[in-house]
Amino acid sequence: MKSPLAFLLSTLGGVMILVSMPSLADDVEAYRETESGLYVTATEAYNLMQANDHAVLIDVRDPIEIKFTGFAEPTDIHVPWVLSDRDQFDEEAKTWPVVRNPDFEEQVRAEIEALGVDKSDPIIVMCRSGATRSAPAADVIAEMGYSDVYSMTDGFEGEKLRDGASQGVRGLNGWRNSDLPWSYEVNPDVVWQHDD
């Protein structure tokens, strides 16, 4: 695995420069490796977006998650990697199954092209925890020819707390827990809307 890069904005004599430093991604257990080996934490992603106006944030969570957990305000694109199948209930698992969005590649390509994203612009892919959705989605986007595609290792909600009364709750790092801009209100111009 390649060493992750973090980009931080710093000012030196009035000139904006990017500085490389070790990533916190190595400390996050949940993430799955990507083919490109590019990772950022939520804080690193935000700093990269502040430093580079061309950086794009793609949220690949199901709309139901966003409704109940919130939306990162600077999200540029929302296309779900998987969707809850509300027509079936899994009695054994006591939940609704999720199915891969069969139109993910087509939908995300259309959104990226509509924004005029260059093949070398940084693209950051975010799911809930940085594991099973952001990494494979980042791989698909990289296969489209985009060279700078990052998987956000701590996702929107971050890691589960290991101790205390809230043990098991996703309350450690991640976009929402890192004091980054988010809201329960979603931008109707960005959020994915299913066309039947």
PENOR-V154890 format. One line per field, one symbol per residue. ss: DSSP state (A for helix, B for strand, O for the rest). psi: psi as a letter, one per 40 degrees, with the letter a starting at -180 (. if undefined). Layout:
ss: ???
psi: ???
This chain:
ss: OOOOOBBBBBBBOOBBBBBBBOOAAAAOOOOOOOOOOOBBOAAAAAAAAAAOOOOBBBBOOOAAAAAAAOBBOOOOBBOOOBBBOOOOOBOOOOBOOBBBOOOAAAAAAAAAAAAOOOOOOOBBBBOOOOOOOAAAAAAAAAAOOOOOBBBBOOOOOOBBOOOOOOOOOBBBOAAAAOOOOBBOOOOOOOOOOOOO
psi: hihiiihihihhfehhihhhiiieddehddiiiiddfhiiiddddddddddheehhhhhfiidddddeeihhdehdhhhhdiihgeeihhddefihiiihheedddddddddddefhideihhhhhadefcedddddddddddeeheghihhdeadeaiiheiadfhehgehaiddeefihiiehiheedihhhh.
